[in-house]
Amino acid sequence: MNSRDKAVIWLATGFRVGRVPFAPGTFGSILGLPLAWILAGLDPGVALMVLAVFSVAAIWIAGRAEAIIKRKDAAAIVIDEIAGMAVALAGLPFTFFNAVAGFAAFRILDIVKPFPARLIDTRMSGGAGVVLDDVVAGIYANLLLRLVAVFFNPA
């Protein structure tokens, strides 16, 4: 494996976090929290631009990692969870409540895969299929957090 492929695997596995023997997606989602924290400190337009660029890069990295590993949506690839978790908290204040509730909502929705996430996961190939179902789960989690904020107004 050449240096470029090693770098791709290092990024795709969340700096090797995806290689943990149990629940790599959960650990990958935890890596999305620092990214969400950074994005929360930026101007919302800039944050969305950074998130969009990160997501596009994640699609390329995940696709390349699949080709290197020779396995479709390998569990070790967690860059999709990083992107999805950041989407789950995008545009929201980074509070303890939002981080914990967003993490829980994202993990549940990533596992359940509500429409169209399951469709994306089963019908799309390559990096787009790996990442975009997590982005959809992140969007649903984000909307759920916003709904909770409207009805319960947690501080």
C-alpha positions in Angstrom: 0.0 0.0 0.0 1.4 3.4 -1.0 1.5 6.5 1.2 -1.6 8.0 -0.4 -3.6 4.9 0.3 -2.3 4.8 3.9 -3.4 8.4 4.3 -6.9 7.6 2.9 -7.3 4.6 5.3 -6.1 6.7 8.2 -8.7 9.4 7.4 -11.5 6.9 6.5 -11.0 5.0 9.8 -11.1 8.2 11.8 -7.4 8.1 12.7 -7.7 4.3 13.2 -10.7 4.6 15.6 -12.7 2.5 13.1 -10.4 -0.4 13.9 -11.7 -0.8 17.4 -13.1 -4.4 17.7 -16.6 -3.3 18.9 -19.0 -0.5 17.9 -16.6 1.3 15.5 -19.5 3.5 14.3 -20.3 4.7 17.8 -16.6 5.6 18.3 -16.6 7.3 14.9 -19.6 9.3 15.9 -17.8 10.5 19.0 -15.1 11.9 16.6 -17.9 14.0 15.0 -18.4 15.9 18.3 -15.2 18.0 18.1 -16.0 18.9 14.5 -19.5 20.0 15.5 -18.0 22.1 18.3 -15.6 23.8 15.9 -18.5 24.4 13.4 -20.7 25.9 16.2 -18.1 28.6 16.7 -18.1 29.7 13.1 -20.5 32.0 11.2 -23.4 29.8 10.1 -22.8 30.3 6.4 -19.1 29.4 6.8 -20.0 26.4 9.0 -22.3 25.1 6.3 -19.7 25.6 3.7 -17.1 23.7 5.7 -19.6 20.9 6.4 -20.4 20.6 2.7 -16.7 20.5 1.8 -16.1 17.9 4.5 -19.0 15.8 3.3 -17.8 15.8 -0.3 -14.3 14.9 0.9 -15.7 12.2 3.0 -17.5 10.7 0.0 -14.3 10.6 -2.0 -12.3 9.2 1.0 -14.9 6.5 1.8 -15.1 5.5 -1.8 -11.4 5.2 -2.2 -11.1 3.3 1.2 -13.7 0.8 0.0 -11.6 0.2 -3.1 -8.5 -0.3 -1.0 -10.1 -2.5 1.6 -12.1 -4.3 -1.1 -15.3 -4.4 1.0 -18.5 -2.4 0.6 -19.2 0.0 3.5 -16.7 -1.7 5.7 -17.3 -1.2 9.4 -13.8 0.3 9.8 -14.8 3.2 7.6 -16.2 5.8 10.1 -15.7 9.1 8.3 -19.4 8.8 7.4 -20.3 8.8 11.1 -18.1 11.8 11.6 -19.9 13.7 8.9 -23.3 12.6 10.0 -22.7 13.6 13.6 -21.6 17.0 12.5 -24.7 17.4 10.4 -26.8 16.3 13.4 -25.5 19.3 15.4 -25.1 21.8 12.5 -26.6 25.3 13.2 -27.4 24.4 16.8 -25.7 25.7 20.0 -23.0 23.3 21.1 -24.4 22.5 24.6 -24.1 19.4 26.8 -27.7 18.6 26.1 -27.4 19.0 22.4 -24.3 17.0 22.2 -25.7 14.0 24.2 -29.2 14.1 22.7 -27.8 14.7 19.2 -25.4 11.8 19.6 -28.1 9.5 20.8 -30.6 10.6 18.1 -28.0 10.2 15.4 -26.9 6.8 16.5 -30.4 5.5 16.7 -31.4 7.0 13.3 -28.1 5.8 11.7 -29.0 2.2 12.8 -32.8 2.5 11.9 -32.1 4.3 8.6 -35.4 6.1 8.0 -36.4 6.9 4.5 -34.5 7.7 2.3 -31.4 6.6 4.3 -32.0 2.9 3.8 -32.7 3.4 0.1 -29.4 5.3 -0.2 -27.5 2.7 1.7 -28.8 -0.2 -0.4 -29.0 1.4 -3.9 -26.0 3.8 -4.0 -22.6 2.5 -4.4 -19.2 3.9 -3.6 -18.5 6.7 -1.2 -21.9 8.3 -1.8 -23.6 5.2 -0.5 -21.4 5.1 2.5 -21.7 8.7 3.5 -25.1 10.0 2.4 -27.2 7.7 4.5 -25.4 9.0 7.5 -26.0 12.6 6.3 -29.7 11.8 6.1 -29.7 10.4 9.6 -27.9 13.5 10.7 -30.5 15.7 9.1 -33.3 13.8 10.9 -31.4 14.0 14.2 -30.9 17.8 13.6 -34.6 18.3 13.0 -35.5 16.2 16.0 -33.3 18.4 18.2 -34.9 21.5 16.8 -38.3 20.1 17.5 -37.3 19.3 21.1 -36.0 22.8 21.5 -39.3 24.3 20.3 -41.4 22.2 22.6 -39.2 21.8 25.7 -36.8 24.7 25.4 -33.9 22.9 27.2 -31.1 25.2 28.3 
